[in-house]
Amino acid sequence: MQQDRLSKLSEKIIGLLIFEERFEHILEEIKGEKHSHIADELKQLIAKDMVRPCRDLETEKASGILYDSDSLKDYSFTLTSKGLSYLETFIK
C-alpha cells in the first residue's frame, strides 16, 4: 500500500519527535509558522496515529491516548511506529 506524503510542516514536526519532546520545544524549533498551525498539525498527526502524547507534564504520568487538545503545552510527544516508518520511507 502506497503511503501519501505529509505536508512539509508535518514532516518537520515528526522529524523532531524521534525522542520525547515537549510542545514548547517543537514551537521553538519550527520558525516562521503560527503556533496555532503547528498545534493543528500535531493534532492531525495524533489522529493519524503517527504521533502520540507521552506524558502529562503536570502530573508526570504517562498520558497514553488521552490528552487535552486545548492544552498541548502540558504534554510531551513522540512518534509511534507508524510515524517512525514514515520517517524511514520519506525523510532521509
C-alpha positions in Angstrom: 0.0 0.0 0.0 1.4 3.4 -1.0 1.6 5.9 1.8 0.7 9.5 1.0 3.2 12.2 1.6 2.5 14.5 4.6 2.8 18.3 4.4 6.2 20.0 4.9 5.0 21.2 8.4 4.0 17.7 9.4 7.3 16.3 8.2 9.2 19.0 10.3 7.2 18.0 13.4 7.7 14.3 13.1 11.4 14.9 12.4 11.6 16.4 15.9 9.9 13.6 17.7 12.2 10.6 17.4 12.7 11.2 21.1 10.2 12.6 23.5 9.8 16.3 23.2 7.7 19.0 24.9 5.3 21.1 22.8 7.3 24.2 23.6 10.4 22.6 22.1 8.5 21.9 18.9 7.4 25.6 18.8 11.0 26.8 19.4 12.4 24.6 16.6 9.9 25.5 13.9 10.3 29.1 12.9 8.0 31.1 10.7 4.8 29.2 11.5 1.9 30.3 13.7 1.6 28.3 16.9 -2.0 27.5 16.1 -0.9 25.9 12.7 1.7 23.8 14.5 -0.9 22.8 17.1 -3.4 21.8 14.4 -0.9 19.8 12.5 0.2 18.0 15.7 -3.4 17.1 16.4 -3.8 15.7 12.9 -0.6 13.6 13.3 -2.1 12.2 16.6 -5.4 11.4 14.8 -3.4 9.6 12.0 -1.6 7.6 14.7 1.8 8.9 13.7 2.4 10.8 17.0 1.3 10.1 20.5 1.2 12.1 23.7 3.7 10.6 26.1 3.4 12.3 29.4 1.3 14.8 31.3 4.0 17.2 32.4 1.9 18.4 35.4 1.4 15.0 37.0 4.5 13.3 35.4 2.2 10.4 34.5 2.1 8.6 31.1 -0.8 10.0 29.2 -1.4 7.2 26.7 -4.0 8.2 24.2 -5.8 10.6 26.4 -4.8 14.3 26.3 -6.3 17.7 26.5 -6.1 19.0 22.9 -6.6 22.6 24.2 -3.5 22.3 26.5 -0.8 20.8 24.3 1.8 22.7 26.4 1.0 20.3 29.3 2.3 17.3 27.4 5.3 15.7 25.7 5.0 13.8 22.4 6.9 11.2 20.5 6.5 9.1 17.3 4.5 5.9 17.0 5.8 3.0 14.9 3.7 4.4 12.1 5.4 7.8 12.3 8.8 6.2 12.5 8.1 4.1 9.4 7.1 7.3 7.6 10.4 8.9 8.5 12.3 5.9 7.3 10.4 5.9 4.0 10.3 9.6 3.1 12.8 11.5 5.1 16.4 10.6 4.6 
